[in-house]
Amino acid sequence: MYRQKYPSRKMPSRSFFTTIHRRLCETGSLDVHKPDSGRQRISRTVCAEERVVHALQRNPSKSIRVVSRETHISKL
């Protein structure tokens, strides 16, 4: 059935389906867990928080974008 529907694709091996079944049973998901993938997370530090608070105390009407630029801390 697969070969008829997708003639130019390589036929998946039996171990491929075994792996998918095991992953689904163990994790409840088909996604492969890659612990160090994706966007790097930066940890909050007391020093960084103090810089932001200090910048906003000096000028409360300052935008987050400007504070982010001045403190070199991502607004995300």
C-alpha positions in Angstrom: 0.0 0.0 0.0 2.8 2.5 1.0 4.9 1.6 -2.0 2.0 2.1 -4.4 1.1 5.5 -2.9 4.7 6.7 -2.6 6.7 4.9 -5.4 9.8 7.2 -5.2 10.2 7.0 -1.5 12.3 4.5 0.5 10.2 2.0 2.3 10.4 2.5 6.1 12.0 -0.4 8.0 10.4 -2.5 10.6 12.7 -1.0 13.3 11.4 2.5 12.3 7.9 1.5 13.4 9.1 -0.3 16.5 11.0 2.9 17.5 8.0 5.1 16.9 5.7 2.7 18.9 8.1 2.6 21.8 8.5 6.4 21.9 4.7 6.9 21.8 4.2 4.4 24.6 7.0 5.9 26.8 6.4 9.6 26.2 3.0 9.9 24.7 4.5 11.9 21.8 6.0 11.1 18.5 8.5 14.1 18.8 12.1 13.3 19.4 13.3 14.9 22.6 16.4 17.0 22.0 17.4 18.6 25.3 19.8 21.2 24.0 17.9 22.2 20.9 16.0 25.4 20.1 16.5 28.9 21.3 19.1 29.4 24.0 17.6 30.4 27.3 19.3 33.1 29.4 18.9 32.9 33.1 17.7 35.8 35.1 20.3 37.2 37.4 19.9 39.6 40.3 22.3 42.0 38.6 20.4 42.0 35.3 17.1 42.6 37.1 18.6 45.4 39.1 19.9 47.1 36.0 16.4 47.1 34.5 14.7 48.3 37.7 17.3 51.1 38.0 16.8 52.2 34.4 13.0 52.4 34.9 13.4 54.2 38.2 15.4 56.9 36.5 12.8 57.3 33.8 9.5 55.4 34.3 8.2 56.4 30.9 11.0 54.7 29.1 9.9 51.9 26.7 10.9 48.3 27.3 12.6 48.4 23.9 14.9 51.3 24.9 15.7 49.7 28.3 16.5 46.4 26.5 18.8 48.2 24.2 20.5 50.2 27.0 21.0 47.2 29.4 21.9 44.7 26.6 19.2 42.4 27.9 16.7 40.9 25.5 13.1 42.0 26.0 12.0 38.5 25.3 
